[in-house]
Amino acid sequence: SISCQLCVGNYVGLSSPTDSPAKVCPGKPSTRTSQPNRRVMSNHKLQVGREADKEPPRLLVPDIQEIRVSPIVSKKGYLHFLEPHTAGWAKRFVVVPRPYAYMYNSDKDSVERFVLNLSTAQVEYSEDQQAMLKTPNTFAVCTEHRGILLQANSDKDMHDWLYAFNPLLAGTIRSKLSRRRSAQMRV
């Protein structure tokens, strides 16, 4: 059996050191090739025979999901992001083709600076949070690794962004607001 020290995994089906681990190695997806590659072989430091059996095999199973990006853009425009290190607001151009949100430095920028997977992120809106921060038109997007505070230009713009990020949450918020307004009109 042949093992790759980089991925610390055993590759079943490789019968000799001339077979390329790049065909099956999950640790080097950028070097996958259909032909043996000597550079890949030297970077992997393959071990053959008893040396590979000294260390117990660790099985790494990649979690791969295909998520298709919609060609339809739900919303695009500018949002302000609270920068964590400077505690200041940075204006960024955002494009939302669900289930992703792409952030750019400006509308002319062709490089995606940040990508949010909206299918795994949690969008949060709270009037109490806005009152506590003394910052109107704000909402948060929380991912597994960080939270981002966003500010829209107006109340209507914020609700449009909320709808683009999470339509169900935006509908719930609009429903609560309309019930509150109708209750205030009765009084």
N, C-alpha and C positions, 0 to 999 in steps of 0.2 A: 504494500500500500504506500501511497505517496501523500505527504502532508505539506501544507503551506504554513510557514511560521508567521506570515503576515496575518492570515485569517485564522490561524490555529484551528483548521478544519481538515478533515480527511476527505479526499476526493475518490469516490468509488468509480471505477471504470478507467482510471489512468493506469496503464499497464507498464509504462516505462518513463524514464526521465525525459525522453524526447517528446512525449505528449505535452501539449500546452495547457497549463492550469487556467490560462486566460479565458478558455472556453467556458469554464464552469465556476471560476473563483468569484464569490460574491463580494469579496473585499476589494476588488479592482475592477468595477464596472466600466471604467473609462478605457481599459485596455482590452476589452473583449474583442477577440479576433477569430477568424476561422482558420488561420494558419499558425503554426508554431512560431513563437517570437522569442528570440534569444534574450532580449533585454528583459522581458517579463520573467523569463526563467531565472535570470541572475538576481532580480529584485526579490523574488519569492524565496530564495535559499531553500530549495526543495531537499528533503531528506528521504532516503530510500531505505527500506528494510527495517532493521531493529532500532535504529535511532528514532524513527518516527513512532515506534511503539512504546518508547520510554515514558512519554507524557500521555496522560489519558485524553482521549479525543473530546473536544468541546464542540457541540453542535450549534451552529448559528443558523437560524432560519430567518430569512428576510421577510418583512411584512410589506408587500407591494400591493397598492391599490391603484386602479386606473380611474381617474376622475376627469371627465371631459369638461372642458371649459366652454361655456356657452358663447356662440358668436354674437349674441345679443348683449349689449352693454346696458345694464340697469340704470346706472348713473355715472357721471363723470363731472369733476369740478374740483374746487379747492376746499381743503379742510385744514384746520390748525391742529397740530400735534403738540402735546406737552412733552418737551424734551426732558428726559430724566436727569441728565447731568447738569444742565444749565438752569433748569426750572423756568425756562422761557418757552414761548409758543413758536413753533416753526410751521410755516405755510407749505403744504405739500399738495401736489396734484394727484387725485385718486381716480382710478377707473375700476368700476365694479362689473365684470362679467361673471355672474355667479357660477361656481361657488368660491371665487377668489376676489380679492381686492388688491390691486396693484398700485403702489405708491411711487411717484416720480418727484423730482425736485421742482419741475415746472411742466406746463403743457407741451413744451418744445423738447423736453428731455426724452431720449429714446431708450434710456437704460432704466429697467425696473430696479428701484432702490430697496424695496421691501415688498413682500408678498404675504398676504393673510389668507389662510384657508378658512373660509367662512363656514364650511361644513363642520369644522372641529372647534371653532372659536365661539365664545359666548359673548353676546352683545348685551350690555346692561345700561338701563336708563333709570334715573331716579331724580325726582324733583328735590328730595332731601339732599342728595349729593350736590346738586347745583347750588342750593342755598348755603350749604356748608362751605363750598369752594368759593362762593360769591362770584361764580362765573356762569353766565347764562348759556343755553344752547349746547350743553356738553353731554356726552355719553361715553361709555367705556367699551373697549373690546378686549376681552381676556383670552389669551391662548394658554397652552400648557406651560409655556416658558416665561411669559410676561404679560403685563397689562398695559393698555395704551389708552390715554384720555384724549378724546377728540372734541373739537369745538367747531360748530357750523356758524355761518354768518348770521342766520336768522332762525326764528322758531320754525317757520315753514321749511326752510332748508334742512334743519336738523331732522324733522320728521321724514323728509324725502330721503335723507341719508339712512335713517333707521330702516325705512322701507327697503332700500337697496341692500342693506346688510342683513336684515332679518325681517321679512314681511309679516310674519306672525306676531312678533313683538310690536311692530309699528301699528298693526291693526288693533291689538289689545290696548295700546296707549291711546290711540284715537278714540276708541270706544269709551274708555274711562273718562277722557277729557270731555267728550260730548255729553255723557251722563252727568258729570259734575256741572257743566254749563246749564243743562236743562233744569237741574235741581236748584241752581242759584237763581234762575229766572222765575221759578215758582215762588221763591221767598220774597 
